């Protein structure tokens, strides 16, 4: 099902396999295929074809892919699929962080500064280590400035400069 692009059927088959064969040594493969289905469904064919920026639209199945991949890595760390799962988890982390910053930037442009701070702060906490953490800090600093919270804005800029030299 996966190879023919029938992702819903592949997820259903993987779930059925795991439910009916809970002690099978191939559970790791079923988890991996399930995660790949969710991972592949995120960016539609049109987005990939026209190279659209998918960070500006909500990640539909990305959280499902992440949870399946995390389950695979935690339960089967020596699986032949674990290394690829970890790499895909990093890509998902980057995607989710970029989306959160996109929403935070939208709030910032609309004057919803508290919402912008909360969204950017959430991206920093949830996706620590993502490449867009610098953007989160910039959004926080600008929102704090607009709120008149100069001490917090200065703190955000200090963290930005300490962690991303030359970016502040």
N, C-alpha and C positions, 0 to 999 in steps of 0.2 A: 504493500500500500504506500509506504513512504517513497519508494523509488518512482512510483507512478504519480506522485503528487497528491495522493488521496490522504491528506493529513488527518482528517477527522476519523476515517476508518482505521488509520494506523494507530492513533491514540486509543481508540476503542479496543483494538486488537491487543495492544500492549497492556491496557488495564485488565482485560479479560485474562490474558496470560498470567499476569502477576497475581490476580485473584485466585485463579485455578491452580497455580503452581508456586505457592509461596516459598518453597524450599529449593526451587530450581537454581542451578548454578548460572543460568542465563538471565536472571532478574536484572543484572546490570545492563545487559543489552536492551531489554525492554524499557528500562528507565531512560537509557540513552536515546533510543528511537523516539520515545514520547517527548523528551526535551527538544530533540531536533525538529520535530513537527511544530512545536510551539515557536521555536526559534525561527524557523523558515517562514511561518505564517505571518510573522510580525511585519516585515516589509513586503508589501504586495508587489506583484509583477510590474505594475505601472510605475511604482516608486523606484524600483531598481532600474527599469528600462530608461526612464527619464531622469535618473539620478536626482530625485527630489530629496530634500532634507527631511528625513523622517523624525528628527529630534523635535520638530515642532508639532507633531501629532501624538496623541496618547498611545503609549505602548500597550497594545491590547493583550497579547499573550506572553509578553516578556517575563512578567512575574511568575507565570506558570512554568516557563522554560527554566527560569532561575531556580525555582524550588525543586524541580525534577533533577536538575544538574547537581544542586547541593546535596540532595538525598543520595545520588549516585556517588559523589565524592566522599560523603561521610560514611555511608554504609559499605562501600566497596572501594577503598582507597588504592588497592592494588590492581583494580580492573584495568584492562587494556584501554578503556574509554575514559579513565579518570583524568589523564593529562589533557585530553581535548576538552573534556567537561570544564576543567579549571580555566582554560583559555577562553572558552565561551562565556563562562561566568564573568570574567574580566570585561569582555566586550559588552555584556549586558549591563554591568555596573557603569561603564562609560555611557552607554545609551540612556540609562535611567537618569544619571546625573545631568546629562545634557538636556534631557526633557524637563527636569525639575528647574534647571536654570532658565530655560526658555519660558516657562510659566512665571518664574520669579521676575524675569525681565519684563514680561507683559504687565505684571502687577506694578512694577516700578514705573513704567511708561504711563500707566493709568492713574498714578498717584496713590495707589494702595500700598503705602510703604511698609506697614506692619505685615501685610500678607507677603510682600516681597522678601522681607527679612526672614519670616518664618519658613518660606519655601526654600530660600537659599541656605538657611541654617540646617534645615532638614536634609538637603542634598549633601552638605558637608558631613553631617553626622552619619547618614545612612550609606553614603558612597565615598567614604574617606579613602583617599589615594587615587581618586579618578583625576584625569587630566583637566577636567573642567572645574576643579576646586578653586582655582584662581578666579574664575568667573563668579563663583558663589561669593567669594570674599569681596570682589569688586561691587557686586550688587548690594551686599550687606553694607559696605562702607557708604555707598551713594544713598541708600535708603535711610541709614542712620543720620547722614548729613541733612537730608530733607526733613527728618523728624526733629532736628535740632539736638540730637544726641551726639555731640561732638566727641565725647570721650569714647563711646562705643565705636564711632566711625574711625577714630584714631587707632583703637585697638585692632579693628579689622584690617586696617592698612598695615599695621606693624606685623600682624600674622601673615599677610600677603607678602610683604617685603622679606620676611624671614624665610618663608617657604618657597617663594617664587621670586628670587632676586631679579631685578630688571623688569618685572612685570607690574610693579606698583606705580 
